[in-house]
């Protein structure tokens, strides 16, 4: 059971790291987004190359911006 909690803790912090980077990109171009072909390119805290937000909502904001919702 402890190993399951350890895995959950690690995967949660990895996800939060990805979402934090996505939010930084969203803040750079918040109103109009980056376009549909935008993908992220960075290495997360466990040194994996990441290209997606791992969240439909953050992906919509990253690509479409706030203007689609106003």
C-alpha positions in Angstrom: 0.0 0.0 0.0 2.9 2.4 0.8 4.3 1.9 -2.7 1.0 2.9 -4.2 1.0 6.1 -2.3 4.6 6.8 -3.3 3.7 6.2 -7.0 0.7 8.6 -6.6 2.9 11.2 -5.0 5.5 11.0 -7.7 2.9 11.1 -10.6 1.1 14.0 -9.0 4.2 16.1 -8.7 5.1 15.3 -12.3 1.6 16.3 -13.5 1.8 19.6 -11.5 5.2 20.4 -13.1 3.7 19.9 -16.6 0.6 22.0 -15.7 2.8 24.7 -14.3 4.8 24.9 -17.5 1.6 25.0 -19.5 0.3 27.9 -17.4 3.5 29.8 -18.0 3.1 29.4 -21.8 -0.6 30.4 -21.5 0.4 33.6 -19.6 2.7 34.6 -22.5 -0.1 34.7 -25.0 -3.4 34.6 -23.0 -5.9 36.2 -25.3 -5.4 34.6 -28.6 -3.5 31.5 -27.7 -0.7 29.9 -29.7 -2.7 28.2 -32.4 -3.8 24.6 -33.0 -0.4 23.3 -34.0 1.3 24.5 -30.7 2.9 21.8 -28.6 5.1 22.1 -25.6 8.8 21.2 -25.7 10.5 20.9 -22.3 11.9 18.3 -20.0 9.9 17.7 -16.8 11.3 17.1 -13.3 12.1 13.4 -14.1 13.9 14.4 -17.3 11.2 13.2 -19.8 10.6 15.2 -22.9 7.0 16.6 -22.8 4.9 17.8 -25.7 1.4 17.8 -24.3 -0.3 19.5 -21.4 -1.9 16.3 -20.1 -5.1 18.3 -19.6 -7.9 19.0 -22.1 -8.7 22.3 -20.5 -5.1 23.6 -20.4 -4.6 22.5 -23.9 -7.7 24.5 -25.1 -6.4 27.6 -23.3 -2.8 27.1 -24.7 -4.0 26.7 -28.2 -7.1 28.9 -28.3 -6.6 31.5 -25.6 -9.2 33.3 -23.6 -10.9 34.9 -26.6 -12.7 31.7 -27.5 -14.5 31.8 -24.1 -15.5 35.5 -24.0 
